[in-house]
Amino acid sequence: MISNLKVKVGDVVQIKTSKGLAYGQVSHLHDVYGPLLRVLPGLHGRRPDSLSRLVEGHEKFVAFVGLNAKFVTIVANEEVPAHAKKFPVFRAGTPNLATKRVDFKSLWDGNTTWKVDTLTEDQRRFPTKNIWGYELFVERLENGWTPASTEI
């Protein structure tokens, strides 16, 4: 099961971490990968007074996350801002276990995959194409992870 929390596009979720509350908004629902979460900036000591204002801003990153109702709470439903309505392009790669390098790189727009020889600096900031489990997701939230931190 990708996610046991029933979400709709626009749902704003609250995620508990050891460093505070994180917030995300479901921007898309993919048939295979499930909910795409816009991770909103900051870890908060309490729920912000205006979730609308938080949602209107730019996300820190996006990720497919297995949302577990045991750990994640839907706190609102807000219109997905115009800048986040287009499905993003993701990057993927297959590591060579012998060399520890990623020899095969590709980009994916939600439907089509195409190979690239070298990622540009802009493409290195694209989200990574995978589904994160809750523990990895929370760890990355707490540690300030960004897509550029990952070598794909």
DSSP file (Angstrom, degrees, kcal/mol; ACC not computed):
  #  RESIDUE AA STRUCTURE BP1 BP2  ACC     N-H-->O    O-->H-N    N-H-->O    O-->H-N    TCO  KAPPA ALPHA  PHI   PSI    X-CA   Y-CA   Z-CA
    1    1 A M              0   0    0      0, 0.0     3,-0.2     0, 0.0    65,-0.0   0.000 360.0 360.0 360.0 126.0    0.0    0.0    0.0
    2    2 A I        -     0   0    0      1,-0.3     2,-0.3    30,-0.1    30,-0.0   0.920 360.0  -3.0 -69.7 -44.7    1.5    3.4   -1.0
    3    3 A S        -     0   0    0     63,-0.2    -1,-0.3     1,-0.1    65,-0.2  -0.987  47.0-166.2-151.8 134.8   -0.7    5.4    1.4
    4    4 A N  S    S+     0   0    0     63,-1.6     2,-0.6    -2,-0.3    64,-0.2   0.359  71.4  91.2-104.1   6.3   -3.4    4.4    3.9
    5    5 A L  S    S-     0   0    0     62,-1.2     2,-0.7    68,-0.0    62,-0.2  -0.897  78.3-133.4 -99.7 119.6   -4.5    8.0    4.4
    6    6 A K        +     0   0    0     -2,-0.6     2,-0.3    63,-0.0    -2,-0.1  -0.621  38.1 173.1 -75.0 112.9   -7.2    9.0    1.9
    7    7 A V        -     0   0    0     -2,-0.7     2,-0.3    -4,-0.1    -4,-0.0  -0.840  21.7-153.5-122.6 159.0   -6.2   12.4    0.5
    8    8 A K    >   -     0   0    0     -2,-0.3     3,-2.2    18,-0.0    18,-0.3  -0.864  42.1 -81.5-122.4 159.0   -7.4   14.7   -2.2
    9    9 A V  T 3  S+     0   0    0     -2,-0.3    18,-0.2     1,-0.3     3,-0.1  -0.422 120.3  29.7 -58.1 133.1   -5.6   17.3   -4.3
   10   10 A G  T 3  S+     0   0    0     16,-3.3    68,-2.6     1,-0.3    -1,-0.3   0.131  83.7 140.4  99.3 -18.0   -5.3   20.4   -2.1
   11   11 A D  E <   -A   77   0A   0     -3,-2.2    15,-2.6    66,-0.2     2,-0.5  -0.351  42.4-147.8 -60.6 134.5   -5.2   18.6    1.2
   12   12 A V  E     -AB  76  25A   0     64,-3.0    63,-3.0    13,-0.2    64,-1.2  -0.916  16.4-161.1-103.5 127.0   -2.7   20.1    3.6
   13   13 A V  E     -AB  74  24A   0     11,-2.9    11,-1.9    -2,-0.5     2,-0.5  -0.840  11.7-142.7-113.6 148.6   -1.2   17.6    6.0
   14   14 A Q  E     -AB  73  23A   0     59,-3.0    59,-2.0    -2,-0.3     2,-0.5  -0.923  16.3-164.9-108.1 131.5    0.6   18.1    9.3
   15   15 A I  E     -AB  72  22A   0      7,-3.0     7,-2.9    -2,-0.5     2,-0.4  -0.973  13.1-138.1-121.1 124.9    3.6   15.8   10.0
   16   16 A K  E     + B   0  21A   0     55,-1.0     2,-0.3    -2,-0.5     5,-0.2  -0.688  28.7 170.5 -83.7 131.2    5.0   15.4   13.5
   17   17 A T  E >   - B   0  20A   0      3,-1.6     3,-1.1    -2,-0.4   122,-0.0  -0.849  48.4-108.1-128.4 169.0    8.8   15.4   13.7
   18   18 A S  T 3  S+     0   0    0     -2,-0.3     3,-0.1     1,-0.2    -2,-0.0   0.631 120.8  49.5 -71.9 -11.6   11.2   15.5   16.7
   19   19 A K  T 3  S-     0   0    0      1,-0.4     2,-0.3    25,-0.0    -1,-0.2   0.282 125.6 -73.4-109.7   8.6   12.1   19.1   15.7
   20   20 A G  E <   -B   17   0A   0     -3,-1.1    -3,-1.6    23,-0.1     2,-0.4  -0.792  68.7 -37.8 131.3-173.8    8.5   20.4   15.2
   21   21 A L  E     -BC  16  44A   0     23,-3.5    23,-2.8    -2,-0.3     2,-0.3  -0.729  48.4-163.0 -91.8 133.4    5.5   20.2   12.9
   22   22 A A  E     -B   15   0A   0     -7,-2.9    -7,-3.0    -2,-0.4     2,-0.4  -0.807   5.6-151.7-110.3 156.4    6.0   20.1    9.2
   23   23 A Y  E     +B   14   0A   0     17,-0.5    17,-2.5    19,-0.4     2,-0.3  -0.968  14.8 173.9-131.4 145.8    3.4   20.8    6.6
   24   24 A G  E     -BD  13  39A   0    -11,-1.9   -11,-2.9    -2,-0.4     2,-0.4  -0.961  18.9-141.7-143.1 160.7    2.8   19.6    3.1
   25   25 A Q  E     -BD  12  38A   0     13,-2.1    13,-3.5    -2,-0.3     2,-0.7  -0.992  21.0-124.9-127.2 133.7    0.2   19.9    0.4
   26   26 A V  E     + D   0  37A   0    -15,-2.6   -16,-3.3    -2,-0.4    11,-0.2  -0.659  34.1 170.8 -74.0 115.4   -1.0   17.2   -2.0
   27   27 A S  E     +     0   0A   0      9,-2.5     2,-0.3    -2,-0.7    -1,-0.2   0.723  61.7   8.7 -99.8 -25.3   -0.5   18.7   -5.4
   28   28 A H  E     - D   0  36A   0      8,-1.0     8,-2.8   -20,-0.1     2,-0.5  -0.982  56.3-141.8-150.7 155.5   -1.2   15.7   -7.6
   29   29 A L  E     - D   0  35A   0     -2,-0.3     2,-0.3     6,-0.2   -20,-0.0  -0.966  22.9-159.3-121.9 112.4   -2.4   12.1   -7.3
   30   30 A H  E  >  - D   0  34A   0      4,-2.7     4,-1.7    -2,-0.5    -2,-0.0  -0.731  19.7-131.8 -94.0 139.4   -0.4    9.8   -9.6
   31   31 A D  T  4 S+     0   0    0     -2,-0.3    -1,-0.1     1,-0.2     0, 0.0   0.825 104.1  22.7 -58.6 -34.2   -2.0    6.4  -10.6
   32   32 A V  T  4 S+     0   0    0      2,-0.1    -1,-0.2     1,-0.0   -30,-0.1   0.848 130.0  38.6-100.5 -44.7    1.2    4.5   -9.8
   33   33 A Y  T  4 S-     0   0    0      1,-0.3    -2,-0.2   -31,-0.0    -1,-0.0   0.593  93.6-147.1 -90.6 -12.4    3.2    6.6   -7.3
   34   34 A G  E  <  +D   30   0A   0     -4,-1.7    -4,-2.7    30,-0.1    -1,-0.3  -0.500  54.9  12.5  84.8-151.1    0.3    7.9   -5.3
   35   35 A P  E     -D   29   0A   0      0, 0.0    30,-1.2     0, 0.0     2,-0.6  -0.414  60.7-148.4 -71.5 133.6    0.2   11.4   -3.6
   36   36 A L  E     -DE  28  64A   0     -8,-2.8    -9,-2.5    28,-0.2    -8,-1.0  -0.906  19.1-153.9 -98.8 120.9    2.7   14.0   -4.6
   37   37 A L  E     -DE  26  63A   0     26,-3.0    26,-1.8    -2,-0.6     2,-0.7  -0.846  12.1-147.4-104.7 124.9    3.4   16.2   -1.6
   38   38 A R  E     -DE  25  62A   0    -13,-3.5   -13,-2.1    -2,-0.5     2,-0.7  -0.818  23.5-142.3 -81.3 114.7    4.7   19.8   -1.8
   39   39 A V  E     -DE  24  61A   0     22,-3.1    21,-3.5    -2,-0.7    22,-0.9  -0.733  15.7-143.8 -85.4 117.3    6.8   20.0    1.3
   40   40 A L        -     0   0    0    -17,-2.5   -17,-0.5    -2,-0.7    19,-0.1  -0.504  26.2 -91.4 -84.8 150.7    6.2   23.5    2.7
   41   41 A P  S    S+     0   0    0      0, 0.0    -1,-0.1     0, 0.0    16,-0.1  -0.196  78.3  21.3 -66.3 147.4    9.1   25.4    4.3
   42   42 A G        -     0   0    0     99,-0.1   -19,-0.4   -20,-0.1     2,-0.4   0.238  66.1-106.5  92.0 154.3    9.9   25.3    8.0
   43   43 A L        -     0   0    0    -21,-0.1     2,-0.3   -24,-0.1   -21,-0.2  -0.984  41.6-152.9-114.7 132.8    9.4   23.3   11.1
   44   44 A H  B     -C   21   0A   0    -23,-2.8   -23,-3.5    -2,-0.4     3,-0.1  -0.843  25.3-146.4-118.2 142.4    6.9   24.9   13.4
   45   45 A G  S    S+     0   0    0     -2,-0.3     2,-0.3   -25,-0.2    -1,-0.1   0.764  92.7   2.0 -71.9 -26.8    6.4   24.8   17.2
   46   46 A R  S    S-     0   0    0    -25,-0.1    -1,-0.1    -3,-0.0     3,-0.1  -0.940 102.0 -66.7-150.5 168.9    2.6   25.1   16.6
   47   47 A R        -     0   0    0     -2,-0.3     4,-0.0     1,-0.1    -2,-0.0  -0.399  60.9-109.3 -61.6 130.3    0.3   25.2   13.6
   48   48 A P        -     0   0    0      0, 0.0     3,-0.3     0, 0.0    -1,-0.1  -0.255  19.4-122.9 -58.8 148.5    0.8   28.5   11.7
   49   49 A D  S    S+     0   0    0      1,-0.3     2,-0.5     2,-0.1     3,-0.1   0.850 103.7  37.5 -60.8 -35.0   -2.0   31.1   12.1
   50   50 A S     >  +     0   0    0      1,-0.2     4,-1.4     2,-0.1    -1,-0.3  -0.868  55.7 172.4-125.6  99.1   -2.4   31.1    8.3
   51   51 A L  H  > S+     0   0    0     -2,-0.5     4,-2.8    -3,-0.3     5,-0.2   0.835  84.0  63.2 -68.0 -31.2   -2.0   27.8    6.4
   52   52 A S  H  > S+     0   0    0      1,-0.2     4,-2.2     2,-0.2    -1,-0.2   0.924 102.3  48.0 -57.9 -45.4   -3.2   29.7    3.3
   53   53 A R  H  > S+     0   0    0      1,-0.2     4,-0.9     2,-0.2    -1,-0.2   0.899 112.3  49.3 -63.7 -40.5   -0.2   31.9    3.4
   54   54 A L  H >< S+     0   0    0     -4,-1.4     3,-0.6     1,-0.2    -2,-0.2   0.920 112.2  48.3 -63.4 -44.4    2.1   29.0    3.9
   55   55 A V  H 3< S+     0   0    0     -4,-2.8    -2,-0.2     1,-0.2    -1,-0.2   0.848 104.0  60.6 -65.7 -35.9    0.5   27.1    1.0
   56   56 A E  H 3< S+     0   0    0     -4,-2.2    -1,-0.2    -5,-0.2    -2,-0.2   0.766  95.0  79.2 -65.5 -25.2    0.7   30.1   -1.4
   57   57 A G  S << S-     0   0    0     -4,-0.9     2,-0.2    -3,-0.6    -3,-0.0  -0.068  96.4 -79.7 -75.3-179.8    4.5   30.2   -1.1
   58   58 A H        -     0   0    0      1,-0.1    -1,-0.1   -18,-0.0     2,-0.1  -0.578  47.4-115.7 -82.7 145.6    7.0   28.0   -2.9
   59   59 A E        -     0   0    0     -2,-0.2   -19,-0.2   -19,-0.1     3,-0.1  -0.360   7.6-132.4 -76.5 157.4    7.7   24.6   -1.6
   60   60 A K  S    S-     0   0    0    -21,-3.5     2,-0.3     1,-0.4   -20,-0.2   0.890  82.8 -38.4 -73.6 -42.4   11.0   23.4   -0.2
   61   61 A F  E     -E   39   0A   0    -22,-0.9   -22,-3.1    85,-0.1    -1,-0.4  -0.952  57.7-117.7-166.7 172.7   10.7   20.3   -2.4
   62   62 A V  E     +E   38   0A   0     -2,-0.3     2,-0.3   -24,-0.2    66,-0.3  -0.924  32.3 168.0-120.8 151.0    8.2   17.7   -3.7
   63   63 A A  E     -E   37   0A   0    -26,-1.8   -26,-3.0    -2,-0.3     2,-0.6  -0.987  40.2-116.2-157.9 148.1    8.2   14.0   -3.0
   64   64 A F  E     -Ef  36 131A   0     66,-0.8    68,-2.9    -2,-0.3     2,-0.4  -0.817  46.3-176.5 -82.1 122.3    6.0   10.9   -3.4
   65   65 A V  E     - f   0 132A   0    -30,-1.2     2,-1.1    -2,-0.6    68,-0.2  -0.979  34.2-124.8-130.1 133.9    5.4    9.9    0.2
   66   66 A G        -     0   0    0     66,-2.6     2,-0.6    -2,-0.4   -63,-0.2  -0.669  35.6-150.1 -72.4 103.6    3.6    6.9    1.7
   67   67 A L        -     0   0    0     -2,-1.1   -63,-1.6   -62,-0.2   -62,-1.2  -0.691   9.6-161.5 -86.6 120.0    1.2    8.9    4.0
   68   68 A N    >>  -     0   0    0     -2,-0.6     4,-2.1   -65,-0.2     3,-2.0  -0.887  17.4-145.4-106.5 123.4    0.3    6.9    7.1
   69   69 A A  T 34 S+     0   0    0     -2,-0.5    -1,-0.1     1,-0.3     5,-0.1   0.701  98.5  66.7 -59.8 -19.4   -2.8    8.0    9.0
   70   70 A K  T 34 S+     0   0    0      1,-0.2    -1,-0.3     3,-0.0     3,-0.1   0.779 118.3  20.0 -70.3 -26.9   -1.1    7.0   12.2
   71   71 A F  T <4 S+     0   0    0     -3,-2.0   -55,-1.0     1,-0.1     2,-0.4   0.577 116.9  63.3-119.4 -16.3    1.5    9.8   11.8
   72   72 A V  E  <  -A   15   0A   0     -4,-2.1     2,-0.4   -57,-0.2   -57,-0.2  -0.935  58.3-163.1-122.8 136.8    0.0   12.3    9.4
   73   73 A T  E     -A   14   0A   0    -59,-2.0   -59,-3.0    -2,-0.4     2,-0.5  -0.965  20.2-130.9-121.1 133.3   -3.2   14.5    9.9
   74   74 A I  E     +A   13   0A   0     -2,-0.4   -61,-0.2   -61,-0.2     3,-0.1  -0.727  31.8 170.4 -77.8 123.5   -5.2   16.3    7.2
   75   75 A V  E     -     0   0A   0    -63,-3.0     2,-0.3    -2,-0.5   -62,-0.2   0.554  56.6 -12.5-114.1 -12.4   -5.6   19.8    8.6
   76   76 A A  E     -A   12   0A   0    -64,-1.2   -64,-3.0     2,-0.1     2,-0.4  -0.976  51.8-126.3-169.6 172.3   -7.1   21.8    5.7
   77   77 A N  E     +A   11   0A   0     -2,-0.3     2,-0.3   -66,-0.3   -66,-0.2  -0.958  34.4 173.1-135.7 121.0   -7.8   21.8    2.0
   78   78 A E        -     0   0    0    -68,-2.6     2,-0.1    -2,-0.4    -2,-0.1  -0.914  40.4 -92.5-127.4 150.6   -6.4   24.8    0.0
   79   79 A E        -     0   0    0     -2,-0.3   -69,-0.1     1,-0.1     3,-0.0  -0.394  45.3-114.5 -58.5 133.6   -6.3   25.6   -3.7
   80   80 A V        -     0   0    0      1,-0.1    -1,-0.1   -53,-0.1     5,-0.1  -0.606  40.1-111.8 -69.9 126.7   -3.0   24.4   -5.2
   81   81 A P    >   -     0   0    0      0, 0.0     3,-2.1     0, 0.0     4,-0.4  -0.213  22.3-111.1 -63.0 154.3   -1.2   27.6   -6.2
   82   82 A A  G >  S+     0   0    0      1,-0.3     3,-1.2     2,-0.2     4,-0.5   0.848 116.1  58.9 -53.4 -40.1   -0.7   28.3   -9.9
   83   83 A H  G 3  S+     0   0    0      1,-0.2    -1,-0.3   -27,-0.2   -27,-0.0   0.633 110.4  43.4 -68.8 -11.5    3.1   27.8   -9.7
   84   84 A A  G <  S+     0   0    0     -3,-2.1    -1,-0.2     1,-0.1    -2,-0.2   0.335  88.4  87.9-114.1   5.2    2.6   24.2   -8.4
   85   85 A K    <   +     0   0    0     -3,-1.2     2,-0.3    -4,-0.4    -2,-0.1   0.824  69.2  83.3 -77.0 -31.5   -0.2   23.0  -10.7
   86   86 A K  S    S-     0   0    0     -4,-0.5   -58,-0.0     1,-0.1   -59,-0.0  -0.552  91.9-111.1 -75.0 135.0    2.0   21.7  -13.5
   87   87 A F        -     0   0    0     -2,-0.3    -1,-0.1    22,-0.1    -2,-0.1  -0.480  40.1-123.9 -64.6 129.2    3.3   18.2  -12.8
   88   88 A P        -     0   0    0      0, 0.0     2,-0.4     0, 0.0    -1,-0.1  -0.281  15.0-112.0 -75.4 160.8    7.1   18.5  -12.2
   89   89 A V        -     0   0    0     20,-0.1     2,-0.3    21,-0.1    20,-0.2  -0.792  35.4-156.3 -88.7 133.7    9.9   16.7  -14.0
   90   90 A F  E     -G  108   0B   0     18,-3.2    18,-2.3    -2,-0.4     2,-0.3  -0.710   5.2-138.0-107.5 159.0   11.7   14.1  -11.9
   91   91 A R  E     +Gh 107 128B   0     36,-2.7    38,-2.4    -2,-0.3     2,-0.3  -0.883  21.4 178.4-114.6 151.9   15.2   12.7  -12.2
   92   92 A A  E     +G  106   0B   0     14,-2.5    14,-2.4    -2,-0.3     2,-0.3  -0.941   2.2 178.5-144.5 164.7   16.2    9.1  -11.7
   93   93 A G  E     -G  105   0B   0     -2,-0.3    12,-0.2    12,-0.2     9,-0.0  -0.983  26.2-129.7-165.0 158.3   19.3    7.0  -12.0
   94   94 A T  E     -G  104   0B   0     10,-1.8     9,-1.0    -2,-0.3    10,-1.0  -0.958  29.6-136.3-116.4 114.1   20.7    3.6  -11.5
   95   95 A P  E     -G  102   0B   0      0, 0.0     2,-0.7     0, 0.0     7,-0.3  -0.429  10.9-129.9 -70.9 141.8   23.8    3.3   -9.4
   96   96 A N  E  >> -G  101   0B   0      5,-3.8     4,-2.6     1,-0.2     5,-0.5  -0.834  15.9-153.9 -86.4 113.6   26.7    1.2  -10.5
   97   97 A L  T  45S+     0   0    0     -2,-0.7    -1,-0.2     1,-0.2     5,-0.0   0.797  90.2  51.4 -64.0 -28.8   27.5   -0.9   -7.4
   98   98 A A  T  45S+     0   0    0      1,-0.2    -1,-0.2     3,-0.1    -2,-0.0   0.912 123.3  26.3 -73.9 -43.0   31.1   -1.5   -8.4
   99   99 A T  T  45S-     0   0    0      2,-0.2    -2,-0.2    -3,-0.1    -1,-0.2   0.600  94.0-133.2 -97.8 -12.2   32.0    2.2   -9.1
  100  100 A K  T  <5 +     0   0    0     -4,-2.6     2,-0.3     1,-0.3    -3,-0.2   0.676  68.6 120.5  64.7  18.0   29.4    3.8   -6.7
  101  101 A R  E   <S-G   96   0B   0     -5,-0.5    -5,-3.8    -7,-0.1     2,-0.9  -0.761  71.7-118.3-108.6 157.9   28.6    6.2   -9.6
  102  102 A V  E     +G   95   0B   0     -2,-0.3     3,-0.1    -7,-0.3    50,-0.0  -0.847  36.6 170.7 -95.8 105.3   25.2    6.7  -11.3
  103  103 A D  E     +     0   0B   0     -9,-1.0     2,-0.6    -2,-0.9    -1,-0.2   0.827  62.9  53.6 -86.6 -33.6   25.9    5.7  -14.9
  104  104 A F  E     +G   94   0B   0    -10,-1.0   -10,-1.8    11,-0.0     2,-0.4  -0.912  67.4 177.1-109.2 119.1   22.3    5.8  -16.2
  105  105 A K  E     +GI  93 116B   0     11,-0.7    11,-2.3    -2,-0.6     2,-0.3  -0.925   1.4 172.6-120.7 145.4   20.4    9.0  -15.7
  106  106 A S  E     -GI  92 115B   0    -14,-2.4   -14,-2.5    -2,-0.4     2,-0.3  -0.964  23.0-137.7-146.0 163.8   16.9    9.8  -16.9
  107  107 A L  E     -GI  91 114B   0      7,-2.7     7,-2.3    -2,-0.3     2,-0.4  -0.902  17.2-165.2-120.1 152.4   14.1   12.4  -16.6
  108  108 A W  E     -GI  90 113B   0    -18,-2.3   -18,-3.2    -2,-0.3     5,-0.2  -0.997  17.1-168.1-143.9 131.7   10.4   11.6  -16.2
  109  109 A D        -     0   0    0      3,-1.8     4,-0.1    -2,-0.4   -22,-0.1   0.147  66.8 -85.0-106.3  18.7    7.4   13.9  -16.6
  110  110 A G  S    S+     0   0    0      2,-0.2     3,-0.1     1,-0.1   -21,-0.1   0.117 124.9  31.6  99.6 -20.3    4.8   11.6  -15.0
  111  111 A N  S    S+     0   0    0      1,-0.3     2,-0.4     0, 0.0    -1,-0.1   0.591 113.9  46.9-129.9 -45.5    4.2    9.7  -18.3
  112  112 A T        -     0   0    0      2,-0.0    -3,-1.8     0, 0.0     2,-0.4  -0.852  58.1-158.2-115.1 140.8    7.4    9.6  -20.4
  113  113 A T  E     -I  108   0B   0     -2,-0.4     2,-0.4    -5,-0.2    -5,-0.2  -0.941  12.5-178.7-114.1 137.7   11.0    8.7  -19.4
  114  114 A W  E     -I  107   0B   0     -7,-2.3    -7,-2.7    -2,-0.4     2,-0.2  -0.998  25.0-119.1-138.0 144.4   14.0    9.9  -21.4
  115  115 A K  E     -I  106   0B   0     -2,-0.4     2,-0.4    -9,-0.2    -9,-0.3  -0.494  24.7-169.6 -79.7 144.6   17.7    9.2  -20.9
  116  116 A V  E     -I  105   0B   0    -11,-2.3   -11,-0.7    -2,-0.2     3,-0.1  -0.987  18.6-149.5-130.6 144.8   20.2   12.0  -20.4
  117  117 A D  S    S+     0   0    0     -2,-0.4     2,-0.4     1,-0.3    -1,-0.1   0.915  84.5  11.0 -77.8 -43.9   24.0   11.7  -20.4
  118  118 A T  S    S-     0   0    0    -13,-0.0     2,-0.3     0, 0.0    -1,-0.3  -0.999  75.0-127.0-138.6 136.9   24.7   14.4  -17.9
  119  119 A L        -     0   0    0     -2,-0.4     2,-0.1    -3,-0.1   -28,-0.0  -0.648  24.2-132.3 -81.9 138.2   22.4   16.4  -15.6
  120  120 A T     >  -     0   0    0     -2,-0.3     4,-1.7     1,-0.1    -1,-0.1  -0.323  31.3-101.3 -75.7 170.1   22.5   20.2  -15.8
  121  121 A E  H  > S+     0   0    0      1,-0.2     4,-0.5     2,-0.2    -1,-0.1   0.901 126.1  50.5 -60.5 -40.6   22.8   22.2  -12.6
  122  122 A D  H >4 S+     0   0    0      1,-0.2     3,-1.4     2,-0.2     4,-0.2   0.928 108.6  51.4 -62.6 -44.4   19.1   22.9  -12.9
  123  123 A Q  H >4 S+     0   0    0      1,-0.3     3,-1.5     2,-0.2    -1,-0.2   0.799  98.3  65.9 -64.9 -28.7   18.2   19.3  -13.4
  124  124 A R  H 3< S+     0   0    0     -4,-1.7    -1,-0.3     1,-0.3    26,-0.2   0.717  99.8  53.5 -64.9 -19.3   20.2   18.3  -10.3
  125  125 A R  T << S+     0   0    0     -3,-1.4    -1,-0.3    -4,-0.5    -2,-0.2   0.477  84.6 110.7 -92.9  -3.7   17.6   20.3   -8.3
  126  126 A F  S <  S-     0   0    0     -3,-1.5   -36,-0.2    -4,-0.2   -35,-0.0  -0.348  81.5 -95.9 -64.6 152.2   14.7   18.3   -9.8
  127  127 A P        -     0   0    0      0, 0.0   -36,-2.7     0, 0.0     2,-0.3  -0.292  40.4-108.8 -65.6 156.7   13.0   16.0   -7.4
  128  128 A T  B     -h   91   0B   0    -66,-0.3     2,-1.2   -38,-0.2   -36,-0.2  -0.691  25.4-120.6 -90.8 142.3   14.0   12.3   -7.3
  129  129 A K  S    S+     0   0    0    -38,-2.4     2,-0.3    -2,-0.3   -36,-0.2  -0.681  70.3  93.5 -88.4  94.4   11.7    9.7   -8.7
  130  130 A N  S    S-     0   0    0     -2,-1.2   -66,-0.8   -38,-0.1     2,-0.6  -0.964  72.3-107.0-165.7 168.2   10.9    7.3   -5.8
  131  131 A I  E     -f   64   0A   0     -2,-0.3     2,-0.3   -68,-0.1   -66,-0.2  -0.929  35.2-145.7-106.7 122.6    8.3    6.7   -3.1
  132  132 A W  E     -f   65   0A   0    -68,-2.9   -66,-2.6    -2,-0.6     2,-0.1  -0.666   7.5-131.5 -90.0 139.6    9.6    7.6    0.3
  133  133 A G     >  -     0   0    0     -2,-0.3     4,-2.3   -68,-0.2     5,-0.2  -0.453  32.2-105.4 -76.5 162.7    8.6    5.7    3.4
  134  134 A Y  H  > S+     0   0    0      1,-0.2     4,-2.6     2,-0.2     5,-0.2   0.887 116.7  53.0 -60.2 -43.1    7.5    7.7    6.4
  135  135 A E  H  > S+     0   0    0      1,-0.2     4,-2.4     2,-0.2    -1,-0.2   0.927 112.1  44.3 -62.6 -45.7   10.7    7.2    8.5
  136  136 A L  H  > S+     0   0    0      2,-0.2     4,-2.4     1,-0.2    -1,-0.2   0.909 112.6  53.6 -64.2 -41.2   13.0    8.4    5.6
  137  137 A F  H  X S+     0   0    0     -4,-2.3     4,-2.2     2,-0.2    -2,-0.2   0.938 110.9  44.6 -58.6 -49.4   10.7   11.3    4.9
  138  138 A V  H  X S+     0   0    0     -4,-2.6     4,-2.6     1,-0.2     5,-0.2   0.905 111.5  53.8 -63.9 -42.3   10.8   12.5    8.5
  139  139 A E  H  X S+     0   0    0     -4,-2.4     4,-1.6    -5,-0.2    -1,-0.2   0.919 110.4  47.1 -58.1 -43.4   14.5   12.1    8.7
  140  140 A R  H  X>S+     0   0    0     -4,-2.4     5,-2.2     2,-0.2     4,-0.5   0.878 110.5  52.0 -68.4 -37.2   15.0   14.2    5.6
  141  141 A L  H ><5S+     0   0    0     -4,-2.2     3,-0.9     1,-0.2    -2,-0.2   0.937 111.9  46.7 -60.8 -45.5   12.6   16.9    7.0
  142  142 A E  H 3<5S+     0   0    0     -4,-2.6    -1,-0.2     1,-0.2    -2,-0.2   0.787 114.1  47.6 -68.1 -28.7   14.6   17.1   10.2
  143  143 A N  H 3<5S-     0   0    0     -4,-1.6    -1,-0.2    -5,-0.2    -2,-0.2   0.366 110.7-113.6 -98.9   5.2   18.0   17.2    8.5
  144  144 A G  T <<5 -     0   0    0     -3,-0.9    -3,-0.2    -4,-0.5    -4,-0.1   0.794  48.7-177.7  72.0  27.9   17.1   19.9    5.9
  145  145 A W      < -     0   0    0     -5,-2.2    -1,-0.2    -6,-0.2     3,-0.0  -0.213   7.1-176.0 -58.0 146.5   17.4   17.6    2.9
  146  146 A T    >   -     0   0    0      1,-0.0     3,-2.2   -85,-0.0     4,-0.3  -0.939  41.1-105.1-135.7 161.3   17.0   19.0   -0.6
  147  147 A P  G >  S+     0   0    0      0, 0.0     3,-1.8     0, 0.0   -21,-0.1   0.833 118.4  64.0 -56.6 -32.5   17.0   17.2   -4.0
  148  148 A A  G 3  S+     0   0    0      1,-0.3   -23,-0.1   -23,-0.2   -22,-0.1   0.658  89.4  70.7 -65.9 -13.2   20.5   18.5   -4.7
  149  149 A S  G <  S+     0   0    0     -3,-2.2     2,-0.4   -24,-0.1    -1,-0.3   0.634  87.5  77.5 -75.4 -13.6   21.7   16.5   -1.7
  150  150 A T  S <  S-     0   0    0     -3,-1.8     2,-1.5    -4,-0.3     0, 0.0  -0.839  77.5-136.5-108.1 134.6   21.1   13.2   -3.7
  151  151 A E              0   0    0     -2,-0.4    -3,-0.1     1,-0.2   -49,-0.1  -0.451 360.0 360.0 -87.4  62.6   23.5   11.9   -6.3
  152  152 A I              0   0    0     -2,-1.5   -46,-0.2   -28,-0.1    -1,-0.2   0.342 360.0 360.0-115.4 360.0   21.1   10.8   -9.1
